[in-house]
Amino acid sequence: MATKSTAKNVRLRRAISMNKVEDIYKEEFTDRKSQPDKPIHKHADSLLSTASGFTNYRGLLNLCILLLALANTRLFLENILKYGILIDPVKIIHLLISEPYSWPNVILILGSNIFALVALFNEKLLAKGWLSENTGFGITVVNLVLCLLIPSTVILVLHPNPIFSCITCGMYSVMFLKLVSYFSVNRWCRLQRTENTKIKRRKSLSVSESMLKSENGKPETMLVSYPDNLNYSDLYYFLCAPTLCYELNFPRSLRIRKRFLLKRVIEMIFLSQLIMALVQQWIIPTVNNSMKPLSELEFPRMVERLLKLAVPNHIIWLIFFYCFFHSSLNVIAEILRFGDREFYKDWWNSETVDKFWKTWNVPVHRWCVRHLFKPLVKRGYSKMFASVAVFALSAFFHEFIVSVPLRMFRVWAFSAMLGQVPFSLFVNKYCRHEKYGNMAVWLSLILGQPIAIFAYVHDYYIIHYAAPT
């Protein structure tokens, strides 16, 4: 009975729709017949003209997506037919076990705790007044310099695996920035304490935590005051938290969302394996085939290799962004119940280079504004000088993470990052329309990284593999 009723309803709807269509045609025919001289032309611009005001290009966007998918599918099939299957999921693990000189990186990572403990003991002595501010500042400077100098020396002397050395240098860079923030915030607290002001910074609440009510009906906040924050648990929570800016009281969520955590863990594992697979299957063969034109400086072949590398490199970069800034950092934040999850903003809509660097990596941007840009401006320096200083610091760490593991110093990464300043001025001046500015940002991302890769590959090949003449 239910099936017959459903079929009857379908036939009824079809009849109604057909009657409506007939009515429309009858109305149009009657109108044309009664008024045959009614004008059918009017002032109108073509849809593709800007004066028309038409903005719905969804169909063309879908066409571009399909063409892009088909083109990349062809490239992927061509790669498979030419090189075969090169993917080896256990190659990284095998490389770590079989490479004896990779273990210094493990020792360096474990040894990074020494610098954190020195910072903690230094802050405790300063809080008790056993050290002067100048002495404490000197100890902090020496600790920070050694934090970068010791891993660099070990890597340059023992020559561990470059891949794991990049990870080690990245972790020490993060440690450096965190310790700077740790010292600065505690110093601010000490200076305010001398003014007889007890430091108890208000705790920001996340949405879920704001629903927690105490017995008196107010949100429950457990505030920590200086110097009660100077303990192991507080320090290591900050070192593990997905932020570079220290606070006495971080926003905390009420509970760990198990389903959310599981989804992010699965994404992190899958995407990291996908990145390694794409690098093995797509990037390495392209780079290897570029050795000859790079060594002989064949410009047309170099441009062809650059364009061939640009697409897979950018795809891997986008996957890395999602894997690290969304999946991995959310995993850490969920485990630690860290409430602030704004690790990135809508950088893909950036109309200027400045906006991209403000929205692409929010933790680094916040650190730079808080501990470098604002202090320089308060000391009387111009905003332009402070901006250049921010890019110079970022350029230094980019070069540190790349050049030390490769054991060669060509300042390509440093120059690329510092070159963002004139490029930003160029885009602001000549690409004022938001569409063209956004295209300039995307073009720099698509072509900039392959150029830097080829620059380092060329120099690395010349230094280590090219036959002496």
N, C-alpha and C positions, 0 to 999 in steps of 0.2 A: 504493500500500500504506500509506504514511504517513497519507494522508487517511482511509482506512477505519479504521485503528487509532485515530486521533484521535476520529473520530465514535463509535466503539465505546466509548471511554473516557468521553466525555461522557454517552452514554446510561447507562452503568454508574453514574456518579456521580449522575445524576438519579434512577435507581431506588433507589439507597442512601438518598438524601435523602428520597424519598417514603416509603420503608419506615420511616425514623426518625420522620417526622411521624405516620404511622399508629400507630406504637408509642406515641407520646406521647398521642395521643387515646385509644387503647385503655386505656392506663394510667390516665388521668384518669377515663374512663368507668367502668372497673372499680373504681377507688377510691371514686367517688361511689356506685356501686351497692352495694358492700359496706358502706359507711358513710354512709348517707343523712343521718344526723343530725349529721355532722361540721360544726362551726361554720366559717363562711366569713368572718365579721367579726372584726376585731381593732382594738385601739386604734391609730389612725394619724392623723396630721395631713395636711392638704392640702399638696400639693407647693409651692404658692406661699406657704405659711406659713413663717416663719423657724424655727419649732420643728421642722419636718420634717427639717432638715439637708440638704435638696436644693439643689444648687448648679449643676447642669448646665443652663444656659440657652442652650446653643449655638444651638439652633434659633431662639429669639427674637432672638438677636444677628444671625443671618443674615437674619431678617425685617427688622430695623432697617436693616441695610446695604442690602438691596434697596429698601426704601422711600426711604432717603436717596438712593440712586442714581437712582431713578425721579423723585423730586422735583427733583433737580438737573438731570436730563436735560430735564424740562419747562421749567425756568427757562432752560436754555441754548437750547432751541428757541424759546422765547418771545423771547429776546434776538435771535436770528438773524432771526426773522420781523419784529421791530420795527425793528431797526437795519441789517440786512443784514450783510455781511462787512466788518468794520472793521480786520482784521488786516493789517499792513504790515511784513514782516520787515526791510526796509531803511530804515525810517523813522528809526531811531536813528542809523544811519550817515549818512544824508542830513542829519539835524539837526546832527550834529557838523561836517560839511563846510560846510554852508550858513550856520551860525551863527558869525560871526566872533568873537563874544565868548565862545565856548567854549574857545578856545585858551589863555587865561590859566590854565585848569585844568591843561592839559598842561605849561605852563611851571612852575606851582607844584609839580606832582608831580616833575618833574625837579629842581627847586630844593630839594626836601626832602633831597637828598644833602648839602647844606651843613650842615644841623643834625647829621647823622650824623658828618660829618668833624670838626666842632667838638668833638663829644663824644669822638671817638677821640683827637684831639690833646690835649685836656684831660686824658684819662686817662693818656696817655704822659708828659705833664709831671708829673702827680701821682706816677706810678710812679717817675720819676727823682728826685723830691724837689725839682724846680725850682719847684713851686707849693706853697703851704701848703694844708691841708685846707679852711680857710675861704675862700680865694681860689678854689680849684677848685669848691667848693660854690656860690659866688656866680656863677661862669661857667656852671655847670650850670643854675642857676635862670633866669638871663637867657636862655640858649639854649632852655630849655623854654617860657618865656613867649613868646618870639619865634616859636617853632614853632607856637603857636596864634594869635598876634596877626597875623602877616604874612599868612597865607592868608585870615583873616577880613577884614582891611583890603582886600586885593585884590578879594575877592568882593563886598564891600559897595560899593566904588568903581566897579568895572568892570561889575558886574551880569552875570556870565556865566550860562550856562544852569543853572537850578536842579538838574536831574538830575545833571549832571556835577559840579556844585559839591558835592552831597551825597557823591559818591564821593571827591572831593578832601578834604573835611572828615573823612570816615571814615579815609582813609589817614593824614592828619596826626594824628588821634586815636591811631591805632595806633602811629605813630612816637613820639608823646609817651610813651605807656605803655612802649614798648620802651626808650627812652632812660633813663627813670626806673629801670627794672630794671637796665640796663647800668651806670649809675653806682653803684647801690646794691650790686650784687654785687662790683664791683671795689673799692669802698670797704671792704666786709667783708674782702676779700683783703688789702688794705693794712693794716688794723687787726690782722689775725692775723699778718701778716708782721713787724710791729713787736714781736710777742711771740716772735720767732725760730721761728715755725712756718711751714714751707714749705707753700704751698697746692697740693694736688694732689688735687682732689676725685675720688672714685671714679666711674667711668663705668658707668652702667646699661646692660645689654645687652638687646637685643630677642631674641625667640625664635630668629630665624634667625641672628642674630649670635652667640648663645651656642654655636652649633654649630661656629663657627670655632675651630680648634685650632692652636696654634703647635707648634713642634718638641718642646717639653717637655711637651706634652699639656694645657696650660692655655689658657683663652680668651685670645686676643690683644687687648689693650687698649692703645690709644695715648692716654695721658693728657697733657693740656696743663696746665702750671703757670703761675701768675701770676708775672711779667707777660708771659710768652710769648704769651698770648692777645690782646695788644693789637696787632692787625694788621688789614689791610683784609679779608682773606678771612674771618677769624673774625667781624668786625663785620657784614659783608654777608650771611654765612650766617645770622646771628641775625636780621637785618632781614627776610630772605626766609623764614625758617622759620615754620611755623604755630604759633607760641607767643609769649607776651608776657613770659615769665620767662626771663631770661638765665642760662646756666650755662657754665662753662669747658669742660665736656665733655657733649655731648648724646648720647643713645642713637642709634646708627646701625645701619641694616640693611645686609646684605652686598651686595645687588644691587638693581637696579631690575626689578621684575616687569612685564614689557611688557604682558601680557594684562590684568593688574589695572589698569595705568595707562590702557590703551586703553579699558577699560570705563568708568572714571571720567571720562575726557575726553568720551566720547560722552554720558554722562549729563549732564555739565556743560553741553555745548553744547545738547543737546535741551531740558533743563529750563529753561535761561535763555531760550531762544526761547519755550517754553511760557508762562513767566511774563509775558514781554512781550506775547504774544498774548492772554492772559487779561486783562491790564491794559487793553489797547486795546479788546478786545471787551466786557468785562464791567464793569470798574471805572470807566473814564472816562465812559461813558454814564450810569451810576448817579449819579456825582458831579455831572455836568452837570445832570441832572434834579433834583438836590437844591439847586441854587442859589436858586431862588425860595422854597421853604419855609424854607431857612436864613436868607435875607435878611429874610423876613417873620416869622420865628420862629413858624411854624405847628407847634405841638408834635405833634399827631397825625401830620401828614405827615412830620415829622422822625423820629419813632419808626419809621414805616413804611419810610422811606429807610434808617434805621440797620439795621433787621432785614434789608432787602434787600441791603445791602452786607456784612453780617456773614459770610454763607456764602462768597461768592467771595473775600473778603479773607482768610478763614481758610484756605481751600484754597491760595491763593497763598502764604500764610505757611508752611504745611506743606511746600509744594514748595520754597520758598526755604531752609527748614531743611535739607532733604535735599541740595539743590543746593550750598549753601555749606559746611555743617558736615561733610557726608560726601563728596560728590564733589570739590568744589574744594580743600578742605584736604587730602584724600588725594592729589590730583594733585600739589600742592606738596610734600607730605611724601615721596611716592614719587620725585619727581625729585631731591630733596635727600637721599634715603635717611634721612629723619628717622624715628626708631624709635617715638616715643611718638605713637600715633594716638588717644588718648582725648580727642577733641574734645568729646564729649557723653556723658552717661549716660542712664539711663532716666527722663528728665524727665516723660514721659507718665504715669508711675505716681506722680507727686508727690502726697502727701497734704496738704502744707503749701506755702505760698508760699515759705518759706525753702528748702525742698528743691528747688523748681523752679529758683530762681535759682542754686543750687549745682550743678545737673545740666544745665541748659539750655546754658550756655556755659562749658565747663570752663576754657579758657585765661584768660578774664576773671576767673572765680572764683579761680583759682590766683593771679593777679596781685594781686587785692584782698586775699586772705588773707595773702599773703607780704609785700606792700609797704605795706599800709594797716592791715588789721585787727590783725595780730599786733604791729606796732610801736606802735600806739596802746594796746593792752592792756599791753604791756611798760612803757609810760610811766605806767601807773597809771589809765588811763581804763577805764570799765566796758565790758563787752561790748555793752551796748545802745547806748552812745555810738559805739563802733567800727562797729556795724552801720549806724547812721544815717549815719555818715560815708561808708561804702561806698555806700549807696544815693544819698547826695547827690552823690558823685563820678560815679556812673553817670548820675544825672539831669542833671548838668551836660553830659556828653558827648552824651547824647541830645538835649538842647536845642541844643547847639552844631552837631550834624550837621543839624538840621532848620531852626532859626531863621536861621542865617547864610545858607544858600543862598536861603531865601525872603525874606530881608531884612526880617524882622519878628520882634519878640520878644514872644511872648505866654505864655511859660513853661508851655504846656500839657504838653509832654513832660516838663519838669522836675517839674511837679506830679504827673503820672501816676506817674513813677518814685518820687518821694518818698512818694507816697500808698501805695506798697506796704508801707511800715512799719506804719501803722495797719491796713491790710487784712490783713497777716500776723497781727497780734495778734487781730483779729476772728476769722479762720479758726481760729487755734489755740484760741480760747476757746469758740466756738460750733459749730464743725464738727470735733469731736474724732474722730468716726468716720472712718476712712480713706476710705470711699466718698464721704461728703459733702464732705470736704476736697478730694478729687480733683476732684469736680464743681465746687466753688467755684473751683479753679485754672483748669479748662477754661472756665468761664463768664467769668472775667476776661480770658482770652486771646481768646475769641470776640467779646466786646462791647467790650473796652477799646480795641483798635486802631481799629475804626470810629468810636468816639466821638472819639478823638484826631484822626483824619483829618478828620471833619466840623468839628471845632473850628478846625483850621488852614485848611480850605477856606473856611469862613465868614469868617474874618478876612482871608484873602487876597483873597476876592471883594469884600468891603467896601472894602478898601484900594485895590485896583487897578482894579476894574470897576464898582463901584456908582456910580450917578450922584449927584453932590453935591446936597444938598437946600438 
